[in-house]
């Protein structure tokens, strides 16, 4: 399995996600079950590509930006499906599908192929859990961002209960990801925390999501400001994930694994 096969799995998964998003707007129990089946089928199809790609690479596809994007698309659609099943927001599947397909298209047109051997720092037991937990937290927090946008545009929508639960879960996974990263850093570089640019932006992102809960505790009815705080936190998350590579301070970051890998 190679990047060349991605487009076939992507088209099949996209068809299921788009069709499931459409059926979600139909009324009736039958339409509801069809929506779940179609959307879940897309997740399974896309997940099967990741599994086969993992086997062909002989390493987890979690190193390059292109590889993390395939996990993000997978987890984002999974988070969207969970949100739909739990809170019955018919439009959430459309939004998560659009966002997932954007990252899918980026991977198709700019795959960033790196079939390389893992550098020593990545040959660690903390590598897989750290990155996968992080990517799942990113997906959950992306759902809170989409819900916050919807609430900001349409104040009549009652999205805060869903946002609270998703944000708590997302922040919890993000926190676990940071702790796993600290253990990994101790093993690889001798220190739990070094204020590397990646670590600094992770801390900023974590504090911004904590600020959302603080704001909610003192201003529980200030919906507009709560939504804006989540949007700002999500923008910081994008810098932490991939925007950082465009900043001059990140060029010497220890977390630029793709640049340090051997062909």
Residue pairs with C-beta under 8 A, 6 or more apart in sequence:
1 49
1 52
1 53
1 55
1 56
2 53
2 56
3 53
3 66
3 107
3 111
3 113
5 49
5 52
5 53
6 49
6 53
6 70
6 107
6 108
6 111
7 108
9 45
9 46
9 48
9 49
10 46
10 49
10 104
10 107
10 108
12 42
12 45
13 42
13 43
13 45
13 46
13 104
14 42
14 97
14 101
14 104
15 42
16 38
16 39
16 41
16 42
16 45
17 38
17 39
17 42
17 77
17 93
17 97
17 100
17 101
18 97
19 38
20 34
20 35
20 36
20 37
20 38
20 39
20 42
20 93
20 97
21 35
21 39
21 93
21 94
21 97
23 31
23 34
23 35
23 38
24 31
24 32
24 35
24 84
24 90
24 91
24 93
24 94
25 90
26 35
35 84
35 93
36 81
36 84
36 85
39 77
39 80
39 81
39 84
39 93
40 81
42 77
43 74
43 77
43 78
43 81
46 70
46 73
46 74
46 77
47 74
49 70
50 61
50 70
50 71
50 74
53 61
53 70
54 60
54 61
57 115
59 117
59 118
60 127
60 128
60 131
61 67
61 70
61 71
62 68
62 71
62 127
62 128
62 131
62 132
62 135
63 114
63 116
63 118
63 122
63 257
63 258
63 261
64 112
64 113
64 114
64 257
64 258
65 112
65 242
65 245
65 258
66 107
66 110
66 111
66 112
66 113
66 114
67 112
67 114
68 131
68 135
68 241
69 103
69 104
69 106
69 107
70 107
71 131
71 132
71 135
72 100
72 103
72 135
72 138
72 139
72 142
73 100
73 101
73 103
73 104
73 107
74 100
75 135
75 136
75 138
75 139
75 140
76 96
76 99
76 100
76 103
76 139
76 142
76 143
77 96
77 97
77 100
78 139
79 96
79 136
79 139
79 140
79 142
79 143
79 166
80 92
80 93
80 95
80 96
80 97
80 100
80 143
81 93
81 96
83 89
83 92
83 96
83 143
83 147
83 162
83 166
84 90
84 92
84 93
86 162
86 165
87 161
87 162
89 147
89 159
89 162
91 150
92 143
92 146
92 147
95 146
95 150
96 142
96 143
96 146
99 142
99 146
112 258
114 258
114 261
116 261
116 262
116 263
117 261
117 262
118 127
118 261
119 257
119 260
119 261
119 262
120 188
121 188
121 189
121 254
121 257
122 257
124 184
124 187
124 188
126 180
126 181
126 183
126 184
126 187
127 184
129 180
130 177
130 180
130 181
130 184
133 173
133 176
133 177
133 180
134 173
134 174
134 177
134 181
136 173
137 170
137 171
137 172
137 173
137 174
137 176
137 177
138 170
138 174
138 237
138 241
140 166
140 167
140 169
140 170
140 173
141 166
141 167
141 170
141 171
141 174
141 209
141 233
141 234
141 237
142 234
143 166
143 170
144 163
144 166
144 167
144 170
144 230
144 234
145 230
145 231
145 234
147 159
147 162
147 163
147 166
148 159
148 163
148 226
148 227
148 228
148 230
148 231
148 234
149 227
149 231
150 157
150 159
151 157
151 159
151 160
151 163
151 223
151 227
152 224
152 227
152 228
152 231
155 223
155 224
160 223
160 226
163 226
163 230
164 216
167 209
167 212
167 213
167 230
168 213
170 209
171 206
171 209
171 210
171 213
174 205
174 206
174 209
175 206
178 202
178 206
181 199
181 202
182 192
182 193
183 192
185 191
185 192
185 193
185 194
185 199
186 192
189 254
193 199
194 254
196 253
196 254
196 255
197 244
197 247
197 249
197 250
197 253
197 255
198 240
198 244
198 250
198 253
198 254
198 255
199 255
201 236
201 239
201 240
201 244
202 240
204 236
204 240
205 233
205 236
205 237
205 239
205 240
208 229
208 232
208 233
208 236
209 230
209 233
211 229
211 233
212 226
212 229
212 230
212 233
215 222
215 225
215 226
215 229
216 226
219 225
219 226
239 247
244 250
244 253
245 256
250 256
